[in-house]
Amino acid sequence: MRRATGVWVAVLGLVGWVMGFCGVAAAFPERAIEIIVPFGVGGGSDTAARAVAEGMKPLLKVPLVITNMPGGGGTKGMLHAAGQPADGYTVFAVTTSHLIDAVAPKTRANILRDFDPIMRIQWDTTAVIISGDSKFKTIQDLVEYGKKNPRFLKFAGTSPGAWSEIQTVAFFKKLGVDVTFVPFESGAEIKAAILGGHIHGACEELAETLPLVQAGKLKGLAVIMEKRHPALPDVPATPELGVDYTQGLMRAWAVRKGTPPERTKYLHDVIKKALDVPVYKKFVQDNHLYARPGYLGPEETRKYWENEVKFFTDVLKSLGYVK
């Protein structure tokens, strides 16, 4: 009898060891979850991630840690996240810049190859802005000038070959205008150049320009989205202008490819609930992200990423950045 008991103890111990080894017995999460934000503290990606994280904290029984890892236009953090175990304990904050980088990766990491999306969280709106005292009154005035004076229309942005130039060139191409992109170091410099009459305008995210538009110092000629934005009800959306173009900056969260599906689903469900808490809703309201749906599920986000990378590839080829 004693021998039989010993055998059963050994068998149960072996089963427990196997279950523990395979991760069956382990509840997820058991330890802190880290969110890698590949940009500095205080920037748009950082404040967005922290707003979501605040909503997640009450829903988790483990700590949630945000690690800022700026560098390489977001690629340093991506490379780090791609090197972590595929166990769900490292979440990567993805931006449009990572989809653009996938066209010609600067590091060994690739957002499409190395990550599985949890969800798309936000989808921002770009406004086409000019000086408040500009001679142009409508987008049609701007287009007419641009067509009569090829390359004389100067629009500003940051980071040549990145989002600003892609958005500007692609939008005006839809209008049949050959625009000159003028790079600046910051949004503040861009606004100063517009107000000083050194350039004609810029394609900027709405939250960054709305206060100056409302003050009359800048003027919105169009919003690049499906319908008019409630914050600028008198400014036409691109479909009203006969322009089939609604591109916008996005933010999403992802895990290392190969992460167990049940862990990805757990993270998805917690994050989705966090999007309904007051602190995140306030962030959405303050940044004027309420006008178009940001959320996409994992499969929809994957398709969205793939389509965006194809679009960015075509634009960057036309600009001569890639072959």
Rosetta blueprint (number, residue, H / E / L):
1 M L
2 R H
3 R H
4 A H
5 T H
6 G H
7 V H
8 W H
9 V H
10 A H
11 V H
12 L H
13 G H
14 L H
15 V H
16 G H
17 W H
18 V H
19 M H
20 G H
21 F H
22 C H
23 G L
24 V L
25 A L
26 A L
27 A L
28 F L
29 P L
30 E L
31 R L
32 A L
33 I E
34 E E
35 I E
36 I E
37 V E
38 P L
39 F L
40 G L
41 V L
42 G L
43 G L
44 G H
45 S H
46 D H
47 T H
48 A H
49 A H
50 R H
51 A H
52 V H
53 A H
54 E H
55 G H
56 M H
57 K H
58 P H
59 L H
60 L L
61 K L
62 V L
63 P L
64 L E
65 V E
66 I E
67 T E
68 N E
69 M L
70 P L
71 G L
72 G H
73 G H
74 G H
75 T H
76 K H
77 G H
78 M H
79 L H
80 H H
81 A H
82 A H
83 G L
84 Q L
85 P L
86 A L
87 D L
88 G L
89 Y L
90 T E
91 V E
92 F E
93 A E
94 V E
95 T E
96 T H
97 S H
98 H H
99 L H
100 I H
101 D H
102 A L
103 V L
104 A L
105 P L
106 K L
107 T L
108 R L
109 A L
110 N L
111 I H
112 L H
113 R H
114 D H
115 F E
116 D E
117 P E
118 I E
119 M E
120 R E
121 I E
122 Q E
123 W E
124 D L
125 T L
126 T E
127 A E
128 V E
129 I E
130 I E
131 S E
132 G L
133 D L
134 S L
135 K L
136 F L
137 K L
138 T L
139 I H
140 Q H
141 D H
142 L H
143 V H
144 E H
145 Y H
146 G H
147 K H
148 K H
149 N L
150 P L
151 R L
152 F L
153 L L
154 K E
155 F E
156 A E
157 G E
158 T E
159 S L
160 P L
161 G L
162 A L
163 W H
164 S H
165 E H
166 I H
167 Q H
168 T H
169 V H
170 A H
171 F H
172 F H
173 K H
174 K H
175 L L
176 G L
177 V L
178 D L
179 V L
180 T E
181 F E
182 V E
183 P E
184 F E
185 E L
186 S L
187 G H
188 A H
189 E H
190 I H
191 K H
192 A H
193 A H
194 I H
195 L H
196 G L
197 G L
198 H L
199 I L
200 H L
201 G E
202 A E
203 C E
204 E E
205 E E
206 L H
207 A H
208 E H
209 T H
210 L H
211 P H
212 L H
213 V H
214 Q H
215 A L
216 G L
217 K L
218 L E
219 K E
220 G E
221 L E
222 A E
223 V E
224 I E
225 M L
226 E L
227 K L
228 R L
229 H L
230 P L
231 A L
232 L L
233 P L
234 D L
235 V L
236 P L
237 A E
238 T H
239 P H
240 E H
241 L H
242 G L
243 V L
244 D L
245 Y L
246 T L
247 Q L
248 G L
249 L L
250 M E
251 R E
252 A E
253 W E
254 A E
255 V E
256 R E
257 K L
258 G L
259 T L
260 P L
261 P H
262 E H
263 R H
264 T H
265 K H
266 Y H
267 L H
268 H H
269 D H
270 V H
271 I H
272 K H
273 K H
274 A H
275 L L
276 D L
277 V L
278 P H
279 V H
280 Y H
281 K H
282 K H
283 F H
284 V H
285 Q H
286 D H
287 N L
288 H L
289 L L
290 Y L
291 A L
292 R L
293 P L
294 G L
295 Y L
296 L E
297 G L
298 P H
299 E H
300 E H
301 T H
302 R H
303 K H
304 Y H
305 W H
306 E H
307 N H
308 E H
309 V H
310 K H
311 F H
312 F H
313 T H
314 D H
315 V H
316 L H
317 K H
318 S H
319 L L
320 G L
321 Y L
322 V L
323 K L
